[in-house]
């Protein structure tokens, strides 16, 4: 296997880790365009609900497009590094390492998903939220038009499924996606919404002062309380 093929394999592996947070389990294969996609039945221990073929295809195409674009860009950077350090193995390794570091820094940009300075949430994480806000949040939770992948929040979390054990803890709490992709030790409910918007749903983050963000965050707080077996307003 050439250095470029090996590089591509590792890049696709990183992207597959990000896409593991969606309901479709996408295993990105080394060597290019091959994708193995599978859905998990709701009766299994994983808790994921069934996913339509259309949703799975949309998510798969999105994943493949991102993988190929990043692999192509990384390959061009590697080629440039080899041209400058031709015949020097150490120079090539250093150039490759710098390219990877730049890619990881870009992926770890928190600006879209972390609460901005001076921000005041439009919802309460104590569970005291207006019923009208919760009703809007539930509607948005099931709305695939918020994403560019054909996924809604409910695609991964219908019927209180698809959550890790940390979801039993009240917000803010640790979220694997926030920690792995953005280095965030804990996240609030609104930050969790933004993480899902920019990662598995591949869309723009919601406005921090928007009613949509407040409604979704309020609804997620109640879902968390229901999931943990606490009193909730759903």
C-alpha positions in Angstrom: 0.0 0.0 0.0 1.4 3.4 -1.0 1.8 6.3 1.4 -1.1 8.1 -0.2 -3.4 5.1 0.1 -2.5 4.7 3.7 -3.1 8.4 4.3 -6.5 8.1 2.7 -7.4 5.1 4.8 -6.6 7.0 8.0 -8.6 10.1 6.8 -11.6 8.0 6.1 -11.3 6.3 9.4 -11.5 9.7 11.2 -14.6 10.7 9.2 -16.2 7.4 10.0 -15.8 8.1 13.7 -17.7 11.4 13.3 -20.5 9.7 11.3 -20.8 7.0 14.0 -23.1 9.5 15.9 -25.8 9.1 13.3 -28.4 6.2 13.2 -26.8 4.7 10.1 -23.6 2.9 10.9 -21.3 3.8 8.1 -18.0 1.9 7.8 -15.8 3.8 5.4 -13.5 1.4 3.5 -9.9 2.1 2.6 -9.0 2.6 -1.1 -11.8 4.9 -2.2 -15.4 4.8 -3.0 -16.6 1.6 -1.3 -19.1 2.1 1.6 -20.6 -0.5 3.8 -23.9 0.7 5.3 -26.1 -1.1 7.7 -29.1 -0.2 9.9 -29.8 -1.6 13.3 -33.2 -2.9 14.2 -35.1 -1.3 17.1 -35.3 -4.6 18.9 -31.6 -4.9 19.3 -29.7 -3.9 22.5 -28.3 -0.8 20.7 -31.7 0.9 20.9 -31.4 2.5 17.4 -34.6 2.6 15.4 -35.0 1.5 11.8 -33.8 3.9 9.1 -35.3 4.3 5.7 -33.3 3.4 2.6 -33.7 7.0 1.4 -32.3 8.4 4.6 -29.4 5.9 4.6 -28.5 6.7 1.0 -28.5 10.5 1.7 -26.3 10.0 4.7 -24.0 7.6 2.8 -23.6 10.0 -0.1 -22.9 12.9 2.2 -20.2 10.8 4.1 -18.5 9.7 0.9 -18.5 13.2 -0.6 -16.9 14.6 2.6 -14.4 11.8 2.8 -13.3 12.1 -0.9 -13.0 15.9 -0.6 -10.8 15.8 2.5 -8.7 12.9 1.1 -8.1 14.8 -2.1 -7.1 18.0 -0.3 -4.9 16.1 2.0 -3.3 14.2 -0.9 -2.5 17.5 -2.6 -0.8 18.8 0.5 1.2 15.6 0.8 2.3 15.8 -2.8 3.5 19.4 -2.2 5.4 18.3 0.9 7.1 15.5 -1.0 8.1 17.9 -3.8 9.9 20.2 -1.3 11.5 17.4 0.7 12.3 14.9 -2.1 14.7 12.2 -1.0 14.4 13.1 2.6 12.2 10.7 4.5 12.2 12.7 7.7 11.1 15.8 5.8 8.2 13.9 4.2 7.1 12.6 7.6 7.2 16.1 9.1 5.2 17.6 6.3 2.6 14.8 6.6 2.3 15.4 10.4 1.8 19.1 10.0 -0.9 18.5 7.4 -2.8 16.2 9.8 -2.4 18.7 12.7 -3.9 21.5 10.5 -6.9 19.2 9.6 -7.5 18.3 13.2 -7.4 22.0 14.3 -10.0 22.9 11.7 -12.3 20.0 12.8 -11.9 21.1 16.4 -13.1 24.7 15.9 -15.7 25.3 18.7 -16.9 28.7 17.6 -20.2 27.3 16.1 -21.1 24.9 18.9 -19.9 26.5 22.1 -21.9 29.2 23.9 -20.6 32.6 22.9 -19.5 35.2 25.4 -22.4 37.2 26.9 -25.0 34.6 25.8 -28.2 34.2 27.8 -30.1 30.9 27.1 -33.7 31.2 26.0 -34.7 28.0 27.9 -34.1 26.5 31.4 -32.0 23.4 32.0 -33.9 23.0 35.3 -36.9 21.7 33.4 -39.3 24.7 33.9 -40.0 25.5 30.2 -43.2 26.9 28.6 -45.4 24.2 27.1 -45.6 26.1 23.8 -41.8 26.1 23.6 -41.7 22.3 24.2 -44.3 21.7 21.5 -42.2 23.7 19.0 -39.2 21.8 20.1 -40.9 18.4 19.6 -41.9 19.5 16.1 -38.4 20.6 15.2 -36.9 17.4 16.7 -38.8 15.4 14.0 -38.1 17.9 11.2 -35.5 16.6 8.6 -35.6 19.9 6.8 -33.2 21.3 9.4 -30.4 19.1 8.0 -28.7 18.6 4.6 -28.5 14.9 5.0 -32.2 14.0 5.3 -31.8 13.3 9.0 -33.8 14.8 11.8 -32.9 14.5 15.5 -35.5 11.7 15.7 -33.7 9.7 13.0 -31.1 8.8 15.7 -33.2 9.2 18.8 -36.7 8.1 18.2 -38.4 6.6 21.3 -35.6 7.7 23.6 -33.1 5.5 21.8 -29.6 6.0 20.5 -28.3 7.7 23.7 -25.2 6.8 25.7 -25.1 6.2 29.4 -24.0 9.8 30.0 -27.4 11.0 28.8 -28.8 9.9 32.2 -27.0 12.8 33.8 -28.6 16.3 33.8 -27.0 19.0 31.6 -24.3 20.1 31.4 -22.8 16.6 31.1 -20.1 14.8 29.1 -21.0 14.0 25.4 -18.7 11.7 23.4 -19.2 13.7 20.2 -18.4 17.0 21.8 -15.3 15.5 23.5 -14.0 13.6 20.5 -14.6 16.2 17.8 -14.3 19.5 19.6 -12.4 18.7 22.9 -15.4 19.9 25.0 -15.4 18.2 28.5 -19.1 18.9 29.1 -21.9 20.4 27.0 -25.2 22.2 27.8 -28.4 21.2 26.0 -28.1 24.1 23.5 -24.5 23.1 22.7 -25.7 19.5 22.2 -28.2 20.8 19.7 -25.5 22.7 17.8 -23.2 19.7 17.8 -25.9 17.7 16.1 -26.7 20.5 13.7 -23.1 20.9 12.4 -22.0 17.2 12.6 -24.5 14.4 11.7 -27.0 16.8 10.3 -24.3 18.7 8.3 -26.1 22.0 8.5 -25.4 25.5 9.8 -25.6 26.1 13.5 -28.8 27.7 14.7 -28.7 31.3 15.8 -27.9 31.5 19.5 -30.8 33.9 20.1 -33.2 32.0 17.9 -36.5 30.5 19.0 -35.6 27.3 17.2 -32.5 26.8 19.4 -34.4 27.6 22.6 -37.2 25.2 21.7 -35.0 22.3 20.7 -32.9 22.8 23.8 -35.9 22.9 26.1 -37.3 19.7 24.5 -33.9 17.9 24.8 -33.9 18.8 28.5 -37.3 17.2 29.0 -36.2 14.1 26.9 -33.2 13.8 29.2 -35.3 13.9 32.3 -37.7 11.3 30.8 -34.8 9.1 29.8 -33.3 9.3 33.4 -36.7 8.4 34.9 -37.3 11.8 36.4 -40.4 14.0 36.4 -40.8 15.6 33.0 -43.3 17.7 31.1 -43.7 15.7 27.9 
